[in-house]
């Protein structure tokens, strides 16, 4: 017997769509929550000062939004590296690491300039951007 999704009752289709939507929303909220609490811990460790938790929440939301744009830029550079068939992994790694570093430092610096409730020292921006660039490349290593 063949499976035909057109013969499913409307209530079952609505239930499936609702459950998938709830799953996607829960995943996005868990990711933002992990980033939020991760930023709280990281900011406390690095001595970054913020006025209140609302400012930190805005920093997290804006960082997520700008990071999506940064990921598109990084994926574009990964495509360029593959297009030109760069053979040496060291050159690929350095090129993509520097790209990820500059994208991260641009995001963090622009958020630091725009949000008046957070002050990040330039040395801290540099260290956090290095860490995030290494983390980006670690997540993308199998695709490079």
Backbone torsions as a table, in degrees:
resi	resn	phi	psi	omega
1	UNK	NA	128.8	-178.6
2	UNK	-84.9	148.7	178.7
3	UNK	-88.0	126.4	-179.7
4	UNK	-124.4	108.2	-178.3
5	UNK	-67.2	-16.9	-179.8
6	UNK	-72.6	-19.4	-178.2
7	UNK	-92.4	2.3	176.8
8	UNK	-70.8	144.1	177.0
9	UNK	-64.9	152.9	-177.8
10	UNK	-61.1	-38.1	179.5
11	UNK	-63.4	-39.4	179.7
12	UNK	-68.1	-39.9	176.3
13	UNK	-62.4	-44.2	179.2
14	UNK	-63.9	-39.2	178.3
15	UNK	-63.9	-43.5	179.4
16	UNK	-63.0	-46.4	179.7
17	UNK	-63.1	-41.2	178.9
18	UNK	-63.7	-44.3	-179.7
19	UNK	-65.8	-39.2	177.2
20	UNK	-65.5	-42.4	178.6
21	UNK	-62.6	-44.1	178.2
22	UNK	-63.2	-39.2	177.6
23	UNK	-62.8	-42.9	179.2
24	UNK	-66.3	-44.4	179.4
25	UNK	-63.2	-42.0	178.8
26	UNK	-63.5	-38.9	178.8
27	UNK	-64.7	-44.3	179.2
28	UNK	-64.0	-43.6	179.8
29	UNK	-66.5	-37.1	177.5
30	UNK	-66.4	-38.6	178.5
31	UNK	-65.1	-46.2	178.8
32	UNK	-64.3	-39.4	177.2
33	UNK	-63.5	-42.1	178.0
34	UNK	-63.8	-41.7	177.0
35	UNK	-64.2	-42.3	-178.7
36	UNK	-60.2	-52.3	-178.9
37	UNK	-71.4	-28.6	173.4
38	UNK	-65.6	-41.7	176.7
39	UNK	-65.3	-37.4	177.6
40	UNK	-59.6	-48.3	-180.0
41	UNK	-65.9	-43.8	-179.6
42	UNK	-64.7	-42.7	-179.6
43	UNK	-65.9	-37.0	177.2
44	UNK	-67.5	-40.0	179.3
45	UNK	-66.0	-39.3	-175.3
46	UNK	-90.9	-3.5	177.3
47	UNK	75.6	27.5	177.5
48	UNK	-81.5	132.9	-176.3
49	UNK	-98.8	134.6	174.0
50	UNK	-136.3	149.5	-173.9
51	UNK	-68.8	-53.0	-178.7
52	UNK	-149.4	177.5	-177.1
53	UNK	-72.0	-24.2	176.5
54	UNK	-66.4	-39.4	177.1
55	UNK	-64.2	-41.1	178.0
56	UNK	-65.8	-37.1	177.0
57	UNK	-64.8	-42.2	177.0
58	UNK	-63.3	-39.8	176.8
59	UNK	-59.4	-43.9	-179.4
60	UNK	-64.2	-46.5	-178.9
61	UNK	-64.1	-46.6	-179.9
62	UNK	-67.4	-35.1	176.6
63	UNK	-63.1	-41.5	177.3
64	UNK	-62.0	-43.9	-178.7
65	UNK	-64.5	-47.6	-180.0
66	UNK	-70.3	-28.8	178.6
67	UNK	-67.8	-30.2	175.6
68	UNK	-62.2	-42.5	176.8
69	UNK	-65.7	-41.7	178.1
70	UNK	-62.9	-36.4	177.6
71	UNK	-65.6	-38.0	177.2
72	UNK	-62.5	-42.1	177.8
73	UNK	-62.6	-45.7	-179.4
74	UNK	-64.7	-41.0	177.0
75	UNK	-63.2	-36.6	176.4
76	UNK	-62.7	-41.7	177.9
77	UNK	-69.1	-33.8	174.8
78	UNK	-63.4	-40.9	177.3
79	UNK	-62.9	-41.8	179.4
80	UNK	-62.5	-42.0	179.0
81	UNK	-62.4	-40.9	178.0
82	UNK	-70.4	-35.7	-178.3
83	UNK	-64.9	-41.5	-179.4
84	UNK	-85.6	2.5	174.8
85	UNK	51.3	54.2	176.6
86	UNK	-68.1	124.0	-173.3
87	UNK	-84.1	-42.3	-173.6
88	UNK	-78.3	125.5	-178.0
89	UNK	-68.9	-26.2	179.8
90	UNK	-66.6	-41.1	179.0
91	UNK	-66.7	-43.2	177.4
92	UNK	-58.2	-47.5	-175.1
93	UNK	-64.4	-45.8	-179.1
94	UNK	-64.1	-44.4	-179.9
95	UNK	-61.1	-48.3	-178.0
96	UNK	-72.5	-32.9	176.8
97	UNK	-64.7	-45.3	178.9
98	UNK	-64.9	-38.5	177.2
99	UNK	-62.2	-48.3	179.5
100	UNK	-63.2	-38.4	178.8
101	UNK	-62.6	-47.9	-178.2
102	UNK	-67.5	-35.3	176.2
103	UNK	-64.3	-46.1	-179.4
104	UNK	-65.4	-42.2	-179.5
105	UNK	-68.9	-32.0	176.1
106	UNK	-66.8	-42.4	179.5
107	UNK	-64.6	-49.7	-177.1
108	UNK	-65.2	-40.8	179.9
109	UNK	-66.3	-41.8	179.9
110	UNK	-67.1	-38.5	177.2
111	UNK	-67.8	-37.4	177.7
112	UNK	-64.7	-37.5	178.9
113	UNK	-71.9	-37.9	-175.1
114	UNK	-79.8	-38.2	-178.9
115	UNK	-91.3	113.9	-175.9
116	UNK	-78.4	-13.7	-177.9
117	UNK	-85.0	-3.5	-179.4
118	UNK	-124.1	134.8	174.1
119	UNK	-125.6	120.7	179.6
120	UNK	-116.7	125.6	178.0
121	UNK	-65.4	147.2	180.0
122	UNK	-57.3	-37.6	178.8
123	UNK	-65.1	-37.6	179.4
124	UNK	-68.5	-39.5	175.6
125	UNK	-57.7	-43.7	-179.4
126	UNK	-62.1	-47.6	-177.8
127	UNK	-65.9	-45.2	180.0
128	UNK	-64.5	-39.6	178.7
129	UNK	-65.5	-39.3	175.4
130	UNK	-61.9	-44.9	179.7
131	UNK	-62.9	-45.4	-179.3
132	UNK	-67.4	-34.9	176.8
133	UNK	-65.7	-42.4	177.2
134	UNK	-64.1	-38.8	177.9
135	UNK	-66.1	-41.8	176.3
136	UNK	-58.3	-46.9	-178.9
137	UNK	-69.6	-33.1	177.0
138	UNK	-64.3	-35.6	178.6
139	UNK	-74.8	-26.9	-176.8
140	UNK	-101.1	3.8	-169.1
141	UNK	-58.4	-39.8	-178.2
142	UNK	-70.9	-17.1	179.9
143	UNK	-94.3	-8.8	-176.0
144	UNK	-82.8	NA	NA
